[in-house]
């Protein structure tokens, strides 16, 4: 089974085929969204294309909506999140100030 967008069953029907599908309950939907997130991240890592990254964001927004979190709340959280405006440094260790 695979989570698909709303219009995919209609597109399959229009092609003369019959999709076997059903609506998910909220718990199943969340489970499939989590699986879909991993799938989309993997596709982005392989393709390294903006379109694939947009699919990741789309799944994240669907999860946010399923969790009944408003996008306003998410926007507020984004202001506190880690933003990479430049190429970041990697810290391999931290020295005690007394040695400096």
ZASE-668247 format. One record per residue: x, y, z of N, C-alpha, C in turn; residue number from 1. Coordinates in Angstrom, 1 decimal, m for minus. Example, Ala and Ser with C-alpha at 12.3 -4.5 7.8 and 13.67 -1.06 7.14 Angstrom:
<pts>
+--------+--------+--------+--------+--------+--------+--------+--------+--------+-----+
!     nu !     nv !     nw !    cau !    cav !    caw !     cu !     cv !     cw ! pos !
+--------+--------+--------+--------+--------+--------+--------+--------+--------+-----+
!   13.2 !   m5.7 !    7.8 !   12.3 !   m4.5 !    7.8 !   13.2 !   m3.3 !    7.8 !   1 !
!   12.8 !   m2.2 !    7.1 !   13.7 !   m1.1 !    7.1 !   12.9 !    0.0 !    7.9 !   2 !
+--------+--------+--------+--------+--------+--------+--------+--------+--------+-----+
</pts>
This chain:
<pts>
+--------+--------+--------+--------+--------+--------+--------+--------+--------+-----+
!     nu !     nv !     nw !    cau !    cav !    caw !     cu !     cv !     cw ! pos !
+--------+--------+--------+--------+--------+--------+--------+--------+--------+-----+
!    0.8 !   m1.2 !    0.0 !    0.0 !    0.0 !    0.0 !    0.9 !    1.2 !    0.0 !   1 !
!    0.4 !    2.3 !   m0.6 !    1.1 !    3.5 !   m0.7 !    0.2 !    4.7 !   m0.6 !   2 !
!    0.7 !    5.7 !    0.2 !   m0.1 !    6.9 !    0.4 !    0.1 !    7.8 !   m0.9 !   3 !
!   m1.1 !    8.2 !   m1.4 !   m1.1 !    9.0 !   m2.6 !   m1.9 !   10.2 !   m2.4 !   4 !
!   m1.7 !   11.2 !   m3.3 !   m2.4 !   12.5 !   m3.3 !   m3.9 !   12.2 !   m3.6 !   5 !
!   m4.8 !   13.1 !   m3.2 !   m6.2 !   13.0 !   m3.4 !   m6.7 !   12.6 !   m4.8 !   6 !
!   m6.0 !   13.3 !   m5.8 !   m6.5 !   13.1 !   m7.1 !   m6.0 !   11.9 !   m7.9 !   7 !
!   m5.1 !   11.2 !   m7.3 !   m4.5 !   10.0 !   m8.0 !   m5.5 !    8.9 !   m8.3 !   8 !
!   m6.4 !    8.6 !   m7.3 !   m7.4 !    7.6 !   m7.7 !   m8.3 !    8.0 !   m8.9 !   9 !
!   m8.6 !    9.3 !   m9.0 !   m9.4 !    9.8 !  m10.1 !   m8.6 !    9.7 !  m11.4 !  10 !
!   m7.3 !   10.0 !  m11.4 !   m6.5 !    9.9 !  m12.6 !   m6.4 !    8.5 !  m13.0 !  11 !
!   m6.3 !    7.5 !  m12.1 !   m6.3 !    6.1 !  m12.5 !   m7.6 !    5.7 !  m13.1 !  12 !
!   m8.7 !    6.1 !  m12.5 !  m10.0 !    5.8 !  m13.1 !  m10.2 !    6.4 !  m14.5 !  13 !
!   m9.7 !    7.6 !  m14.7 !   m9.8 !    8.2 !  m16.1 !   m9.0 !    7.5 !  m17.1 !  14 !
!   m8.0 !    6.7 !  m16.6 !   m7.1 !    5.9 !  m17.6 !   m7.8 !    4.6 !  m17.9 !  15 !
!   m9.0 !    4.3 !  m17.3 !   m9.7 !    3.1 !  m17.6 !   m9.4 !    2.0 !  m16.6 !  16 !
!   m8.6 !    2.2 !  m15.6 !   m8.2 !    1.2 !  m14.6 !   m9.0 !    1.5 !  m13.4 !  17 !
!   m9.0 !    0.5 !  m12.5 !   m9.7 !    0.7 !  m11.2 !   m8.8 !    0.6 !  m10.0 !  18 !
!   m8.6 !    1.7 !   m9.3 !   m7.8 !    1.7 !   m8.1 !   m8.5 !    1.0 !   m6.9 !  19 !
!   m7.8 !    0.2 !   m6.2 !   m8.3 !   m0.4 !   m5.0 !   m7.7 !    0.4 !   m3.8 !  20 !
!   m8.6 !    1.2 !   m3.2 !   m8.1 !    2.1 !   m2.2 !   m9.2 !    2.3 !   m1.1 !  21 !
!   m8.8 !    2.9 !    0.0 !   m9.7 !    3.3 !    1.0 !   m9.2 !    4.5 !    1.8 !  22 !
!  m10.1 !    5.2 !    2.5 !   m9.6 !    6.3 !    3.3 !   m9.0 !    5.8 !    4.6 !  23 !
!   m8.0 !    6.4 !    5.1 !   m7.3 !    6.0 !    6.3 !   m8.0 !    6.7 !    7.5 !  24 !
!   m7.9 !    6.1 !    8.7 !   m8.3 !    6.8 !    9.9 !   m7.0 !    7.7 !   10.3 !  25 !
!   m7.2 !    8.5 !   11.3 !   m6.2 !    9.5 !   11.7 !   m4.9 !    8.8 !   12.1 !  26 !
!   m4.9 !    7.7 !   12.8 !   m3.7 !    7.1 !   13.3 !   m3.0 !    6.5 !   12.1 !  27 !
!   m3.7 !    5.8 !   11.2 !   m3.1 !    5.2 !   10.0 !   m2.5 !    6.3 !    9.1 !  28 !
!   m3.2 !    7.4 !    9.0 !   m2.8 !    8.5 !    8.1 !   m1.4 !    9.1 !    8.7 !  29 !
!   m1.4 !    9.3 !    9.9 !   m0.1 !    9.8 !   10.6 !    1.0 !    8.8 !   10.3 !  30 !
!    0.7 !    7.5 !   10.5 !    1.7 !    6.4 !   10.2 !    2.2 !    6.5 !    8.8 !  31 !
!    1.3 !    6.6 !    7.8 !    1.7 !    6.6 !    6.4 !    2.4 !    7.9 !    6.1 !  32 !
!    2.0 !    9.0 !    6.7 !    2.8 !   10.3 !    6.5 !    4.2 !   10.2 !    7.0 !  33 !
!    4.4 !    9.5 !    8.1 !    5.8 !    9.3 !    8.6 !    6.6 !    8.5 !    7.6 !  34 !
!    6.0 !    7.4 !    7.1 !    6.7 !    6.6 !    6.1 !    7.0 !    7.4 !    4.9 !  35 !
!    6.0 !    8.2 !    4.5 !    6.2 !    9.0 !    3.2 !    7.3 !   10.0 !    3.4 !  36 !
!    7.4 !   10.6 !    4.6 !    8.5 !   11.6 !    4.9 !    9.8 !   10.9 !    4.7 !  37 !
!   10.1 !    9.7 !    5.2 !   11.3 !    9.0 !    5.0 !   11.6 !    8.8 !    3.5 !  38 !
!   10.5 !    8.4 !    2.8 !   10.6 !    8.1 !    1.4 !   11.0 !    9.4 !    0.6 !  39 !
!   10.4 !   10.5 !    0.9 !   10.6 !   11.7 !    0.2 !   12.0 !   12.3 !    0.5 !  40 !
!   12.5 !   12.1 !    1.8 !   13.8 !   12.5 !    2.1 !   14.9 !   11.7 !    1.4 !  41 !
!   14.6 !   10.4 !    1.3 !   15.5 !    9.5 !    0.5 !   15.6 !   10.0 !   m1.0 !  42 !
!   14.4 !   10.3 !   m1.5 !   14.4 !   10.7 !   m2.9 !   15.1 !   12.0 !   m3.1 !  43 !
!   15.0 !   12.9 !   m2.2 !   15.8 !   14.2 !   m2.2 !   17.3 !   13.9 !   m2.2 !  44 !
!   17.7 !   13.1 !   m1.2 !   19.1 !   12.8 !   m1.1 !   19.7 !   12.2 !   m2.3 !  45 !
!   18.9 !   11.4 !   m3.0 !   19.4 !   10.7 !   m4.3 !   19.5 !   11.8 !   m5.4 !  46 !
!   18.4 !   12.5 !   m5.6 !   18.2 !   13.4 !   m6.7 !   18.9 !   14.8 !   m6.5 !  47 !
!   18.9 !   15.2 !   m5.2 !   19.4 !   16.5 !   m4.9 !   18.7 !   17.6 !   m5.7 !  48 !
!   17.4 !   17.5 !   m5.9 !   16.7 !   18.5 !   m6.7 !   15.6 !   19.2 !   m5.8 !  49 !
!   15.4 !   20.5 !   m6.1 !   14.5 !   21.3 !   m5.4 !   13.1 !   20.7 !   m5.4 !  50 !
!   12.7 !   20.1 !   m6.5 !   11.3 !   19.5 !   m6.5 !   11.2 !   18.4 !   m5.5 !  51 !
!   12.2 !   17.6 !   m5.3 !   12.1 !   16.6 !   m4.2 !   12.1 !   17.2 !   m2.8 !  52 !
!   12.8 !   18.3 !   m2.6 !   12.8 !   18.9 !   m1.4 !   11.4 !   19.5 !   m1.1 !  53 !
!   10.8 !   20.0 !   m2.1 !    9.4 !   20.5 !   m2.0 !    8.4 !   19.4 !   m1.6 !  54 !
!    8.6 !   18.2 !   m2.1 !    7.8 !   17.1 !   m1.6 !    8.0 !   16.8 !   m0.1 !  55 !
!    9.3 !   16.9 !    0.4 !    9.5 !   16.8 !    1.8 !    8.7 !   17.8 !    2.6 !  56 !
!    8.8 !   19.1 !    2.1 !    8.1 !   20.1 !    2.8 !    6.6 !   19.9 !    2.8 !  57 !
!    6.0 !   19.4 !    1.7 !    4.6 !   19.1 !    1.6 !    4.2 !   18.1 !    2.6 !  58 !
!    5.0 !   17.0 !    2.8 !    4.7 !   16.0 !    3.8 !    4.8 !   16.6 !    5.2 !  59 !
!    5.7 !   17.4 !    5.4 !    5.9 !   18.0 !    6.8 !    4.6 !   18.9 !    7.1 !  60 !
!    4.2 !   19.6 !    6.1 !    3.0 !   20.4 !    6.3 !    1.7 !   19.6 !    6.5 !  61 !
!    1.7 !   18.4 !    5.8 !    0.5 !   17.5 !    6.1 !    0.6 !   17.0 !    7.5 !  62 !
!    1.8 !   16.6 !    8.0 !    1.9 !   16.2 !    9.4 !    1.5 !   17.2 !   10.4 !  63 !
!    1.9 !   18.5 !   10.1 !    1.6 !   19.6 !   11.0 !    0.1 !   19.7 !   11.1 !  64 !
!   m0.6 !   19.7 !    9.9 !   m2.0 !   19.8 !    9.9 !   m2.7 !   18.6 !   10.6 !  65 !
!   m2.2 !   17.4 !   10.4 !   m2.7 !   16.2 !   11.0 !   m2.6 !   16.3 !   12.6 !  66 !
!   m1.5 !   17.0 !   13.0 !   m1.3 !   17.1 !   14.5 !   m2.1 !   18.3 !   15.0 !  67 !
!   m2.9 !   19.0 !   14.2 !   m3.7 !   20.1 !   14.5 !   m2.9 !   21.3 !   15.1 !  68 !
!   m1.7 !   21.5 !   14.4 !   m0.9 !   22.6 !   14.8 !   m1.0 !   23.7 !   13.7 !  69 !
!   m1.3 !   24.9 !   14.1 !   m1.5 !   25.9 !   13.1 !   m0.2 !   26.4 !   12.4 !  70 !
!   m0.3 !   26.8 !   11.2 !    0.9 !   27.3 !   10.5 !    1.5 !   28.6 !   11.2 !  71 !
!    0.6 !   29.3 !   11.9 !    1.1 !   30.5 !   12.6 !    2.0 !   30.0 !   13.7 !  72 !
!    1.7 !   29.0 !   14.5 !    2.6 !   28.4 !   15.5 !    3.9 !   28.0 !   14.9 !  73 !
!    3.8 !   27.3 !   13.7 !    5.0 !   26.8 !   13.1 !    5.9 !   28.0 !   12.7 !  74 !
!    5.3 !   29.1 !   12.2 !    6.1 !   30.3 !   11.8 !    6.8 !   30.8 !   13.0 !  75 !
!    6.1 !   30.8 !   14.2 !    6.8 !   31.3 !   15.4 !    7.9 !   30.4 !   15.8 !  76 !
!    7.8 !   29.1 !   15.7 !    8.8 !   28.2 !   16.0 !   10.0 !   28.4 !   15.1 !  77 !
!    9.7 !   28.7 !   13.8 !   10.8 !   28.8 !   12.8 !   11.7 !   30.0 !   13.2 !  78 !
!   11.2 !   31.0 !   13.9 !   12.1 !   32.1 !   14.3 !   13.1 !   31.7 !   15.3 !  79 !
!   12.8 !   30.6 !   16.1 !   13.7 !   30.1 !   17.1 !   14.5 !   29.0 !   16.6 !  80 !
!   14.3 !   28.5 !   15.4 !   15.0 !   27.3 !   14.9 !   16.4 !   27.7 !   14.4 !  81 !
!   17.2 !   26.7 !   14.2 !   18.5 !   26.8 !   13.6 !   18.4 !   27.2 !   12.2 !  82 !
!   18.9 !   28.3 !   11.8 !   18.9 !   28.7 !   10.4 !   20.4 !   28.7 !    9.9 !  83 !
!   20.6 !   28.1 !    8.7 !   21.9 !   28.2 !    8.1 !   22.0 !   29.2 !    7.0 !  84 !
!   22.5 !   30.4 !    7.4 !   22.6 !   31.5 !    6.4 !   23.9 !   31.4 !    5.7 !  85 !
!   24.9 !   30.8 !    6.3 !   26.2 !   30.6 !    5.7 !   26.5 !   29.2 !    5.8 !  86 !
!   27.6 !   28.8 !    5.1 !   28.1 !   27.4 !    5.3 !   28.6 !   27.3 !    6.8 !  87 !
!   28.0 !   26.4 !    7.5 !   28.3 !   26.3 !    8.9 !   29.6 !   25.6 !    9.2 !  88 !
!   30.1 !   25.8 !   10.4 !   31.3 !   25.2 !   10.9 !   30.9 !   23.8 !   11.5 !  89 !
!   31.8 !   22.9 !   11.6 !   31.6 !   21.7 !   12.3 !   32.6 !   21.8 !   13.5 !  90 !
!   32.0 !   21.5 !   14.7 !   32.8 !   21.5 !   15.9 !   33.2 !   20.1 !   16.2 !  91 !
!   34.5 !   19.8 !   16.2 !   35.0 !   18.5 !   16.5 !   35.4 !   18.3 !   18.0 !  92 !
!   35.7 !   19.4 !   18.7 !   35.9 !   19.4 !   20.1 !   35.9 !   20.8 !   20.6 !  93 !
!   35.8 !   20.9 !   22.0 !   35.8 !   22.2 !   22.6 !   36.9 !   22.1 !   23.7 !  94 !
!   37.7 !   23.2 !   23.7 !   38.8 !   23.3 !   24.7 !   38.3 !   24.1 !   25.9 !  95 !
!   38.8 !   23.7 !   27.0 !   38.5 !   24.5 !   28.2 !   39.2 !   25.9 !   28.1 !  96 !
!   38.6 !   26.9 !   28.6 !   39.1 !   28.3 !   28.5 !   40.5 !   28.4 !   29.1 !  97 !
!   40.7 !   27.7 !   30.1 !   42.0 !   27.8 !   30.8 !   43.2 !   27.5 !   30.0 !  98 !
!   43.0 !   26.8 !   28.8 !   44.1 !   26.4 !   28.0 !   44.3 !   27.5 !   26.9 !  99 !
!   43.5 !   28.5 !   26.8 !   43.6 !   29.5 !   25.8 !   44.4 !   30.7 !   26.2 ! 100 !
+--------+--------+--------+--------+--------+--------+--------+--------+--------+-----+
</pts>
